[in-house]
Amino acid sequence: MTVAVDDELWSAIGDPIRRRLLDLLLAEGVGTPTSLSDRLPISRQAVTKHLNVLDRAGLVRATPMGRERRYEVDEAQLARAVRQLNEVGRTWDVRLNRIKRIAEQIQRQKTTDQQIDVPVCRWR
């Protein structure tokens, strides 16, 4: 079964700050922009922007809580990302194994060609 790769999802996960936000939310269960910014070297406003990207990609869900929003990881969407990553890994394994076989075949052919010496006639 081939899993379609979602570019928006991987673009969201591609940023190191957003991956760190996901790590924090997974470890703590929930977080607000304020609580998360206390754990990161960026402002609350920057955390909010990153959380909005994760929210658009479906990786987190926001719930209003007073003047702030509580965020938690959408585990189903994260599981989908893991499946995609595994599928991409399998695809690249197949490609790399094919490249390896071709390289080994070329090397064997070179070795065979070097072993077959054509006698050279030399005039004295």
SVG drawing of the C-alpha trace seen along z (x, -y; Angstrom):
<svg xmlns="http://www.w3.org/2000/svg" viewBox="-13 -38 78 51">
<polyline fill="none" stroke="black" stroke-width="0.4" points="0.0,0.0 1.4,-3.4 0.7,-6.3 0.4,-9.7 2.8,-12.2 1.2,-15.4 3.6,-18.3 1.8,-20.7 2.2,-18.2 5.9,-17.7 6.5,-21.4 5.0,-22.0 7.1,-19.2 10.2,-20.4 10.9,-23.3 13.0,-22.5 11.0,-24.9 7.7,-23.2 9.2,-19.8 10.3,-21.0 6.7,-22.3 5.3,-18.9 7.9,-17.2 6.8,-19.5 3.1,-19.0 3.6,-15.2 5.5,-15.2 3.1,-17.6 -0.2,-16.7 -1.3,-20.3 0.2,-23.7 -0.6,-27.3 1.5,-29.8 2.6,-31.4 3.6,-28.1 5.4,-26.9 7.3,-30.1 8.7,-29.8 10.4,-26.6 11.7,-27.9 14.1,-30.7 11.4,-32.5 8.6,-34.9 5.0,-34.0 4.0,-35.6 6.4,-33.4 5.1,-30.3 1.6,-31.3 2.6,-31.6 4.3,-28.1 1.3,-26.6 -1.0,-28.1 1.1,-26.3 0.8,-23.0 -2.9,-23.6 -3.4,-24.2 -1.5,-20.9 -3.8,-19.2 -1.0,-18.2 -2.5,-20.0 -5.9,-21.0 -6.7,-24.2 -9.3,-24.7 -10.2,-28.2 -9.3,-28.7 -10.1,-32.3 -7.9,-34.7 -5.6,-31.9 -5.9,-28.7 -4.8,-25.3 -3.1,-23.1 -2.7,-19.4 -1.3,-17.0 -3.7,-15.3 -2.4,-11.8 -4.2,-10.4 -2.6,-13.0 0.8,-12.4 0.3,-8.6 -0.4,-9.5 2.9,-11.4 4.7,-8.4 3.2,-6.1 4.2,-8.5 7.7,-8.7 8.0,-4.9 6.7,-4.6 9.2,-7.2 11.9,-5.3 10.9,-2.0 10.8,-3.6 14.3,-5.0 15.6,-1.6 14.4,0.0 16.0,-2.7 19.3,-2.6 19.4,1.2 18.9,1.0 21.8,-1.6 24.0,0.8 23.2,3.7 24.1,1.6 27.3,0.4 28.3,4.0 27.6,5.2 29.7,2.4 32.5,3.3 32.3,7.0 32.5,6.1 35.6,3.9 37.3,6.7 36.4,9.3 37.7,6.9 41.0,6.3 41.5,10.1 41.2,10.6 44.6,9.4 44.9,9.3 48.5,10.2 50.3,7.4 52.7,8.1 56.0,6.3 58.5,5.8 62.1,6.0"/>
</svg>
